[in-house]
Amino acid sequence: MPEGVPAYILVVRIATILGMAFSIAIGLLLLIGGFVLPSLVAFALFVPSIATMVYAEKRAALAQTNARQRPS
């Protein structure tokens, strides 16, 4: 893990990537099975996962920037 990156970022990355993978996989399986509307719902569940990761990454970057600017 790079120096200065909080440990919770690793947990968030793993959880969101799993969420994205499951939503796409389930959506594709439902689409192959002919269930169009449930597959669209599964594909839509990709968005909260990516949004969570973007939010956590931006928050960690902001915290690192603030920590560097504080005088010691």
Contacts in CASP RR format, 6 or more apart in sequence:
PFRMAT RR
TARGET T0000
AUTHOR 0000-0000-0000
METHOD contacts of the structure
MODEL  1
MPEGVPAYILVVRIATILGMAFSIAIGLLLLIGGFVLPSLVAFALFVPSI
ATMVYAEKRAALAQTNARQRPS
1 7 0 8 1.000
1 10 0 8 1.000
4 64 0 8 1.000
5 60 0 8 1.000
5 64 0 8 1.000
6 60 0 8 1.000
6 63 0 8 1.000
8 56 0 8 1.000
8 60 0 8 1.000
9 56 0 8 1.000
9 57 0 8 1.000
9 60 0 8 1.000
12 52 0 8 1.000
12 53 0 8 1.000
12 56 0 8 1.000
12 57 0 8 1.000
13 53 0 8 1.000
13 56 0 8 1.000
15 52 0 8 1.000
16 49 0 8 1.000
16 50 0 8 1.000
16 52 0 8 1.000
16 53 0 8 1.000
16 56 0 8 1.000
17 49 0 8 1.000
17 53 0 8 1.000
19 45 0 8 1.000
19 46 0 8 1.000
19 49 0 8 1.000
20 46 0 8 1.000
20 49 0 8 1.000
20 50 0 8 1.000
23 42 0 8 1.000
23 43 0 8 1.000
23 45 0 8 1.000
23 46 0 8 1.000
23 49 0 8 1.000
24 42 0 8 1.000
24 43 0 8 1.000
24 46 0 8 1.000
26 39 0 8 1.000
26 42 0 8 1.000
27 38 0 8 1.000
27 39 0 8 1.000
27 42 0 8 1.000
27 43 0 8 1.000
28 39 0 8 1.000
30 38 0 8 1.000
30 39 0 8 1.000
30 42 0 8 1.000
31 39 0 8 1.000
END
